[in-house]
């Protein structure tokens, strides 16, 4: 019997701008928790944070469902006013 694991999406590079203090704290956590048992990396930290926030946004604003695929790339600049 062989175990089957879901295929993982390939990792891609993303450029983000974060507050310096927030990034430094995340880096400190990744270094502190790099070994057993957490084996945390900055990539794993960011991935888990994105997953948790996306789930919160789905639950809060979209009935727990995924958001529809976008029809265009994100545009840079100032955020859209609410």
N, C-alpha and C positions, 0 to 999 in steps of 0.2 A: 504494500500500500504506500503510495507516495502522497506527501502533503502538498497541497496547492495553496499558494499565497497569491493574493490579488496583485496584479501588475502595478508597479509604482510609476507614476509620471516621471519623466526625466526632469532633473533639476535644471533651472535656467537662472542666469544672472539678472538681478534687478537692482536698480540704483534708487535709493530712497534717501531722503533727508530727514534726520531725526535730531531731536535736541541732544546736545553733547552729553549732558549728565545722564540722560536715559540710556544712551548707547554705552557709556562707560559702566553704568550699573549692570547692564546686561552682559557686557564682556567680563566684568568681575565675577558674576554668577557662573558664567560658562567655564571660566578658569577654575573657580572653586569647586565646581561640580563635575569636572571633566572625567574624573576617575569613577571607579565602582562605588555605589551601584547606579548612579544617575547617568554617567557617561554623556553628559550634556555638551553640546557644541552650540556655537552661536546660531548656526543654521537650524539645528533642531529646536532651539529656543524660539526663533522667529517663526518657524513653521507651526509650532504648537500655539503660539500667540495668535497667529493669523487664523488658525482653525477655530480657536475659542471665540475670537471676535466675530468671525463670519457666522458661526452658529448663533451667537447672541443677536446679531443683526437679522438673520433669517427668522428667529423666533419673535423678535420685537416688531419687525416691519413687514414680514412676508409669510406669516402663518407657519413658520418652520420649514418652508419650502425653499429650494434653491432659487437664486435670481436668474432672470432670463439672460441669455448670452447678449453681450453688447454688440451693437451694429457698427461701431467705430472705435478707434483707439482713444484712450484718454487724452485730453488736451491739457497742456501745461498752463501755468498761470494761476491767477487767484481763484479760490473756490467759488462756486456758484452761490449767490446769496439766497437764503431761505425765505 
